[in-house]
Structure formats: C-alpha cells, structure tokens
Amino acid sequence: MPDATPQPAREYRPCGRVLLIDGQDRVLMLLVQMPEDEEPRLWITPGAIIPPGESFEQAALRELWEETGIEGVALGPLVWTRRHEFRWGERLIDSDERIFLARVPGVDVEVAPRALEPIEVEELRGHRWWSVPELIAARDQIFAPSRLAELLPPLLAGELPQAPPDVGP
C-alpha cells in the first residue's frame, strides 16, 4: 500500500554563496546543523537565500558579512552553480545556488557573525578555514558541494572555468 503521508511543498530557494579563500589557500566553511538533530552536520560556504530585488552577487556579499563579519571583499567570478533538493527539518528545499570566488589577504582573518537570523543562530555551529589536504583527510565530514576537495585545486591554481559547471550535491 502506498505511503499516504502528505509531502511538503517544494520551496524554490535561489542562493548567492561565496567561496572565500585566505592567503594560505584555505577555504572558509560554516558548520550548520538542525538544532534537534545530532547528525548530520554539514559544512557549507557562506551565503543564503536571495530576497526580492537582490541579485545573486548582492546576496552573496550581504550574507558573507552577516554570517562572518568579513567586509570589504571584492567578489570574484561566478565559478560554480549548484542545483539540488534536500530536506531541512519538515521543509523540502529546491536550492539554486550561484557560487562566487573571493579572496581575503592574510591568514588570521577574524570570523564573527554580525547579523544572524534567529534560525541561523540555532543552526550555525561554527566555522573553519580548510586546506585542500585537510578536506581530503576529513572523510567523516559532509561538505557542500560534496566534491569540494576535488573541485577546489584548479581554482586555487588560477584555472577558472569558461562557464560555471554545476558541481552537484
């Protein structure tokens, strides 16, 4: 007998994100987790949903400041897109992401959220600057995009894509 449980409506969610690289070629990732869940914990790039009237680029920079306190960053090129569906609590999210490359000089860049939404306060568990070897070694961690350790080295070498590929889940 088929499951008659009603499914949540799919929520389209356009997002601007920043792949932020420091002076040691480490990428900044934020650790998020549903408050009521012990697992999975997920490492994501700074960024979030685009409100009406805002571009992907504007949202990426605004969210970078809100989630990290980092400002004055020159947003680089659009390097990846990411379209995927996932469940977050009781919601079914259809995420349409644009991921922009940006760099910060130095290695001791302070990360201090400035304007988190109440739900973000509950979900954000921390941050970390990750090197490629650390990403490769972190087999017990979940990253978004999932192939981050494979996708990052060409960008760090200055090999920017002609057209931004969809980097999957």
N, C-alpha and C positions, 0 to 999 in steps of 0.2 A: 504494500500500500504506500503511495507517495506521501512524502512529508508535507503536511498541510500548514506548517508553521509559516506565517507571513514573513516575507523577506523585506528588509528595509529598502527604502527608495535609494537609488544610486545618486550620490551628490557629486556633481561635477565641480572640480576644485583646481582652477588654474593657479600655478605657483611660480614665484620667482625665487631662485636659490643662488647662493654664492659658494663657489669652490675657492676658499680662501687659503692661500699659500704663504707661509712665512719665509724669512731669509735663509732657513735651513731646508727648504723644500718640503716642509711638513704641511699637512692639510688639517684645518680645524674642523672637528666633528663634534656635534652635540649629542649627548646621550638622552634619549627620551624613552618613557615607559608609561603605560596606563597606570594610574595610581593604585587600582585594585589588583593589578597583576604583578606577579613576581617575575615572570618571563613572558614574552621575550623582551629583552632590552635591545634597543635599536640605535645605531649611530647614524646621524643624518647631517647634511650640510645645513648651514643657517639659511632660513628663508621660510616662506609660508604663502598662504592664500592671497590673491590679489583682490582688493576691494574695488568696487565700481569706480571707473575714472582713472585708475592707476595702471601703468604699464608693467610688464614683467620686470624690466630694469629698475623702475622706481620701487617696486615691491621688494626686490632683492636687496637693494641698498637700505631701505627703511627697516626691513626685518633684520638685516645684519646689525644695524645699530641697536634695535630693540632687544635682540637676543644676546648680543655680545658686548655692546657699548663701544664697539670699534667704529670710528667715523673717519671721514676724510679719505676713504678708499676710492681709487679710480676703478670703476667697473670695467673689466676687460671684455673680450669677445664671448659670445654665446658659444660654448664648446660642446654641450650635450643637451639632449632632450630626454625626458623620461616620462612615459605614459604607462600607468599601471593601476590596477584596482586592488584595494585592500580593505580589511575590516579594522576599524578602530573603535573598540567598545561595541556599541549597538549600531554604529554607522557603517555604511558601505561607501567608500570613497573612490571616485574616479579621478585620479591625480594626473594633471597635465603640467609637467614641470619644464622650466627653461633654466638651465644651469650656466652661470656666467663665471668666468675665471677672473680672479683678482689676487693681487699680491700686497702684502704688507712688508715694509722693511724691518729688519731686526729679527730677534728670536725671543725676546721677552715681552711679547705683546700681551697686555692685560686684557682679560676677558671678564667683563662684569655686566650682566644684563641690565638694561636701563628701563624698559617699558614692556614687561611681560603681561599678557592677558592672564586672567585668573586660571584658565585651563592650562596655560603654558607653565605657570608656577607649579602646578601639580604634576605635570608630565616631564619637565626638564630636570634631569638628574645630575647633569654635569657636562663638562667639555674636556677635550684633549686635543693636543696637536700630535698628529700621527705621521711618522716617516713611512716610506714605502716598505722597508723591511719589517717594521712593526705591524703594518697592515697585513702583510703576508703571513707573519707569525701568529696573528690573532685569529686562529681557526675557531675559537669558541665565541667569537663576537659576530654580530649581524650588522652589516653596513648597507646603506642605501646611497648609491647603487651597489648591488651585491658584488660586482666585478671591479670595485674601486681600485684594488691593488694592481690589477691588470691595466686599467684604463688611465691611471694617473701618470706613469712614467713617460709616455710620449708627450704629454702636455708639459711636464717638467723639463723635457729636452727641447721645448720650443716648437714641437710638431703640432700645430693647430689644425683641426680638421677643416677641409674646404666647406663642408656643410655639416652642421652638428648631428652626429648619429644619435639614435635612440639607444640608450645604454641599458634598457631593460629594468627588471625589478631591483 
